[in-house]
Amino acid sequence: MVWSMETNPTGVHVDDEASVFHIKKPKITLDFRRKDSFKSPKAFLAAHHPSCNQILLCLFLSIFSIQILFVVVFRSIPPPSHHRSHHFPVPVTSHHLLTPTLTTTTAPISASTVKGETSCESGKIFVYDLPSPLNHELVSHCDVLNPWSSSCAALTNDGFGPVAAGIPSAVPENLAAAWYWTDQFVTEILFHNRILNHKCRTKDPNNATAFYIPFYVGLAVGKFLWLKNSSAKERDFHCEMMLKWVQDQPYFTRNDGWDHFLTMGRISWDFRRSKDEDWGSSCIHKPGMRNITRLLIERNPWDYFDVGVPYPTGFHPRSDNDVVQWQDFVRNRSRKSLFCFAGAKRSKIKNDFRGLLLSHCRNESDSCRVVDCAGSKCSNGTSIILETFLDSVFCLQPRGDSFTRRSIFDCMIAGAIPVLFWKRSAYDQYEWFLPAEPESYSVFIDRNAVKNGTTSVRIVLERYSEDEITRMRERVIEYIPKFLYARPDEGFTDYQRMHLTSPLMAFWGGSRSKNNLATGGKWEEIEK
């Protein structure tokens, strides 16, 4: 749900001070390359790079070569001030609750596209045509995906959900059509739609560097997570079906899945069940998954094959101009509150930190705006949380029911500066999408100092000068394009291109990396 940031992604009540699954950082550095991972990239590189004879170097180059390509499918980094209108490809559709049909079109590419993207020199991606029960049928049976209510509305409009009818009062009138009540667990659909029409997609697997598995595993397991009588076999059924199918494909066996990747539309812990009686699926622990790279809204920081991607927000721009206009809107917004907190306490959790922040905010009512999300106040169909973020300089972001929260991205989309209390809520999660310097866009406060009363959130935030706040807000606004899942009917080719610039230049290490953060400059200047 778009504004329901207290939706429990795990269904498990957790201690505020511990991970849901009691995962602790290893005392020693773990080798996440896995036992047979040396064999596969070595074989792959031997075929493509005969001169590469140092196995560790080969492994390193193999990993980064594949991940460079994965970055290709995301939007990203700072906006140019000069904009062009281009059409974005038409995606798989689930309009009117019908089974999606695959529609492929060709998106025109600007002649000024940077060399790396014009030629797809990092390689091309092949998208498997999976058996329908692994994706399309899950969408067409949307009425049984949720044990409490139908999910059909959430999957309409290509996965973006219903148009946000109640939003016009909070946003510029001509941008209201770009807002949807988007569910936080639909990245599998959004990503699949995007990559099907990406210019670096190839329909010939022999020309592919990487292989995408469009498996809607989050939708498949979600229907069983809160059913008390669901069995481990039911929760693993679709994953085992996918692995059986993909392991029969010659391009998977060629490199033991090393050059394959997929999107998993929930948090990593929902797929890491160790025992049959425990929570979730054991999909990630299945033998065939060990070399597949996984894109998740929350990753395990100690598993190299997990890659964190942003939670979907409600804003899905149709063009470059939509993005720039929104950035100007949040930049010039008059913010009446120093800070805010939107969330619900967890009364069954010992030392519930969110409850503490709610009380703290109420006690500082002259500085803090609070939205208590108990009940349905923060559910879809209301703009109260967006309005709260738009009216606040800082937004408090404790952990959710897991370490991350969709609210972090809702907050930054609104131009508010996030205040974090756990480093794993953002800093160790979204390396491709957030600035490398946490202090440039966020504030970190020791939660234990807040608990024992030695630190006041208000006093900490009041220490920031207007100039410091302006710089931090500008950094947040600069990175807004990185968080967006664009509406692909029209799209924004310039932003799509720029989204690649930062990660690719980081891998290339080229001299043009100085342009990574060139905000406000013209695209022609960035290309110089």
N, C-alpha and C positions, 0 to 999 in steps of 0.2 A: 504494500500500500504506500502510496506516495508520501503522505505526511505522517503515517503511523510508524514512527521510528522505534517504537517500543515493541514492535512485532518480534516475538521470540523466534529466532532462526533455528533454535535447537529444541525448544520445548522442555528444556531442563533448567530447573532453578539452580543457580550457582552461587558459590561464595564470592563476594565482591573482590576478594584478594587472590583468587585462584582461577586458573583456566577451567573452563567447563570440563575439560577432559584431563585435567591435572597434568598437562604437558609441561615439563620443566626443561630449561635449557641444559643441554648436555654439558657435563664438566669437561669433556674432551671434545675436540673437533671431530664430528662424524663425517664419514665418507658417504655422501649421498649419490655418488656416481653409480653405485650398485655393482654387484660382482661382475656381471657380464657386459657392463657398459663400455669397458675398454675394447672389448672385442668388436662391437658393432661399429663405432665410429672409426676404428682402425681400418675395418674392411671398406667402409664407405670412402674414407680418405684415400685408401690405397687405389681405389678405382678412379678417383677424381684428381688426386694430388700425389702422384707416385713419388715425388721428391720429398714428401713429408715422412721422415723416418724416426722422429722422436715422438714416442707414444703419448707423453703427457702434453706436449705441444699440440699434437693432433687432436687430442681430446678437447683441449681448450678451444682450438679453432673451430672444431665441429659444433660445440655447444653454442658459441657465439654466432656462427654462421646461420644456424637454425633460428636462434632467437632474434637475429636481425630481421629475418623474414616474418616472424610472428608480429613484430611491431608494425609491419606494413598495414595491418588491418585496423589500426586504431587511428582516431583523430587526435590532434595534439597541438601543443605549444602556441606561443603568443600570437596575437592577431596582427595582421598588417592593416594599415589604414587605407590601402588602395584595394578595391574589391572587384571581382569579376563574377558574373553570373554564369554558372555552369549547372548542368543537370546531373543529378546523382541517379544511379541505376535503380530500377524498380526491384523490390525485394520479394522474397517469398511472402505470401499474404495469408492472413487468417481473418480477413474482413468477413463480417456477417456470420462468424462462427463456423465457416466452412473449412474443410480440410485444405491446408495450404497447397498451392500449386507453384511449381518452380518457374519463374519468369526471368529470363536473362536478357539484359539489354547492354548496350555499349555506352559508357559515359565518355563524352568528349574530354580530352585532356589538353590543358593549356600548353602552348608552345614553350612557355617559360618554365615548365616543370623542371625541377632539378634533375641532373643527370641520373642520380641513383634511382629515382622513381620512374623516370621516363623509360628506362631500359629494363627495369626490374632486375638490376644487376645482382641483387642479393639472391635472386632465384624466383621461381614461381610455385604456386600452391595448387595442389589437386584436391578437390572436394569429393569425398566418397558419396555415392548414392546408397545410403543405408536402407535396410529393410524398413518399411513404413512403421512398424510397431515401435521403432526406436526413436522416432521424432514426429512425423506427421500424424500418426494415429493418437499419440498422446495429446496433441493439440485438439484434434477433432473430438476427443472424449474429455473435453475440458470440464464437463459437469461432474466428473468423478475424481478430479485431481486433488480436491480439498475435502476433508471429512466433514466440514461444517457447512460449506456453501459452494456454489458453482464458481469456477475460475474462468468461465468463458469471457466475461466482460474484461477481465485483466489481460486476456490474450488477443483482444481485438486490435485493429489498427496496426497490424504487423508486430504485435507484441508490446506496443507502446501503451495500450490500454485506452480507456474512454477519454475523450477530449475533456479537459478540465473546465467544465461549464461555470464553476463558481469562482474562477480565478481573475476575471477581468478587472475587478476592483483593486487588485494588488499589483498589476503589471501594466505597462503601456498597452493601449487598446489594440494596436496593430500587431502585438506579439502574443496576444491571448491565444491565438490559434496554434501556437507552437508549444503550448503547455498541455500535458496529459496527466491523468492519474496513473502513473506507471508503477507497476509492482517491482519490488526490489530483487525478485528472483527470476527475471526473464532474460538474462544475458545470453543464454543459449540460443534463444530465438533471434535476438537482435544481432548477435555476432554472425550467426548462420546467414541471415539475410544480407548482411554487409559483404561477407566474403564471397558469396555466390556471384556477385556482380563486380567484384574488385578486378581492376585491370591486370593484376598480377596473378589472377587465377588462370590455370591452364586446364583444358579438358583432356589433355594427353598426359597420362601418368608418367610416361617416359621422359617428359620434359620437366617434371616437378622436382623441386628441391625439398619441399615439405608437403605433408599430407594432413588434411583436416578431416576429423571425424565428427560429423554433425549429430552427435548423440545428445538428446535432451535428458541427461541423467538426473538433473535436479528435479525436473517435472516428474520423472519416473519414480524416484524414491520419496518425493515429498508427500504423496498420497498415503504412505505407510508410516510416516514418522510419528504421528500422534495416535495411531491406532494401537490400543493396548494389546490386542490379540494378533498383531502382525508378526509374522515369523521372519527369521533371518533369511530364509530362502526367498520369501516374497521381496524383501528389500534388496536382495542381490540379483533377482531374476533378470532384469533388463541389462544390467552390467555384464552378467555372464553371457547373455545372448549377444551383446555387442562384441565382446572379446572373442567369442567363438567365431563370429563372422569375420572380424577384421584379421584374426590370426590365420585365416585361410587365404588372405589376399597376398599375392606374391610380393607386393611392394612393402608390406609389413614385415614379412619374414626375411626380406633381403637385408634389413638392418635391425632386426629385432625390435621394431617400433621406435627406434631412436629418432627418426625424422618425422614422427607423427605428433599431432597435438589436438586437443579438444577443449571446449569450454564446459565447466561444471558450474551451474548457475546457483550454487549455494556456498556456504563456507566449507573449508577443507575438512573440518571435524565431522561434518555430516556424512563423510565417505571414508571414515577411518575407524570403523568398528573393529575391535580386537576380539571380542567374544560374542557369541550368538545372542546372548541376553542383553548386550549393551545397546546403546543408542546408535541409530543410523545404519548405513550400508558399509560394507567392507571393500567397496569398489577399488579404492586406491591401493589397497593391500593385495589385490589379485595379481598373480604372477605376470599376466600379460600387460599390466599397467605400469610396470616398473620403469620403463624407458620413455613413456609418453609424457610430454610436457602438458601441464594442466593450467588453464586460466580460471581463476576463482576470485570471488569478491572478498574473500579472506583466505590468506595462504598460511601454511605452516612455515614460519621463518627459517626452519632448519631443514627443509626439504627443497633442494635446488630445483626440482621439477615442478614445484608450485610457483605460479606467477600471479601476483595480486593485480586485479583490474578494478576500476572504480565501480561503485554501486550505481545503477541507473538512477537519475533524478527525474523530475517531471518536465524539464525543459529540453525540447528536441527541435533545434533551429532548422529552418528550411533553406537558409542561405547565409552567405557571409554577412550580409547586412543585418540579419537577425542577431547574430552574435555581437557585432560591434555596437548595435543599438542597445542591447542588453548590458553590455559592459559599461557603456556611458550612463545608462540608467542607474546601475548600482554604484558607480563611482560618484555620481552627483547626488545620491540619496542623502537626505537629512536624517541623521540617526539620533534618536532622542534618548536611548538607553545606553549606558556604558557596556552592559553585558546582559545576556539572557540565558535561560535554560528551558528547554522543552523536553519533557520526559515524564515517566511515571516511576514511582518508587516500587521496590520489590519487597514487600513486607515479610516474606518468608526467607529472605536472604539475610544472613547474619552480617551486621555492620554494613548495611546497604548504603553505598556511597551516593547513589542517585537521590535517595531520600534525604541524605544530608545536604546535598546541593539544593534541593527544593526548599528546605527549611532556610538555608543560608540566603537563597535568593529572596524569599519572602521577607526576611529580616532586613534586607538591603533594598527595599522596594523603591527607594528614590533613585537607585542606580541600576537595579536589575529588573528585567521583565521576565515573568515566569509563565509557562504554559504547562499545567499539570495534565498529562496525557492519560490519566486514569479514566476508564470508561471509553467512550467513543469520540472524545473531543478532538483527537488527532487523526481520525480515520479519513479515508478518501472522501472527497466532496467538500472539504473545508480548506481555506487558504490561511488559517490562523498561524500556522508555523512559518510559512513563507513570510507573512507580514511581520512576524516577530523577528526573524533574522534580518529582514530588510531595515528594520528600525533600530538595530543594535550594532554597536561597534565590535564587540566580541561575543562569541557564542560558546558556552561551556559544553564540552564533549567528553563526558566520562565514557567508559566502555559500555557496550550494550550487554546483551545476554551472552555474547562472545566478546572478543577484544575489539572488534570493529563495530561501526554504526553507519548506516546509510546517512544519518543526520549530518555527519561530517561533510559530506558532499553537498547536501541541501544547504548547509550553512555557507559554504564557500561560493556556491552558485549565486547566493544572495549578496556576496561581497562582504560578508562578516569574517572576522579573524577567529579561527578556531583556537580554543583553549583546551589542551589535552592533559590527561592525568596518567595515561599509560602510553609508553612509547610504541607498544605493539598495536595501538589503535590506528596508526598511520605511518610513522617513520619506518617501521620494519615491514611495511606491507606494499606500498605503492611506489616503488623506486622509479618506475618508468613515467610516472604521472605527477609527482610532486617535486618541488625544488630540493636540491641536495642539502641545502642549509635550512634545517627546521626553523631556526629562529628568524628566518627572513619572512615567513608567512604565518607563524603560529606562536603560541605561548605555551610553555610547559610548566606546570605547577606540581610540586610534590604532594600527592594526595594524602600522605601520612601527616604532613604538616597541617593540612586542612583539617584532618580528623582530630588531631590533638590540640587544635586551636592556636598553634604557634604561627600560622599563616592565614591571612584573610584574602580571599579571592579579590575582593574589591580593592584592597590596599595594593596588591600586586599589580592590578591592571591600571590603577590610577598613576602609577609610576611612569607609565609610557607617555612620552611627549606627543604633541600633535604631529610633529614631523615624523616621529617613529611610526605612529599609527598610519599616517598617510603612506609611508613606504611599504609597510606590511600589507595594507589593503591593496595597494597597487600590485604587489606581488601576487596576491590571491586572484585579483581580477585578470592579471596577465595569464594565469594558468587555467582560467575557466574553460577555454576550448579543449583542454586536455581531458576534461571530465564529461564531455558531451557525447551522447549517442544521437547523431544527427538524423533528422527525418529524411530518408533517402529518396523521396519523390523528386526533390530538387537538389538538395545537398549543398555542400560548400567545398568545392574542389580545392580552393586555395588553402583552406584550413586543414583539409585532409592531407594535403601535401606538406604543410608545415608541421602537422602532427608527427610526421616521420623524421623531420630534420634533426631534432634533438637526440633521439636514440641512435639514429644512423650515424650522425657525426660523432657521437660518443664512441661508437664501435670503430668507425674509421680513424678517429683521432686526427682528422684533417684540419687544415688551417682555418676552414670555414666555421669551426666550432665556436668561434668568437661571436657568430651571429645567432647562436641558439636562442638567446634571450632578447633578441632585438624586438622589443615591443614598440608599437606605434610607428615604426618605420615602414616604408613602402616595400612591397615584395621585391621590386626590382633592386632596391638597395641591399636587401638581404642576399640576393643572388650574386652580388658583386664579389 
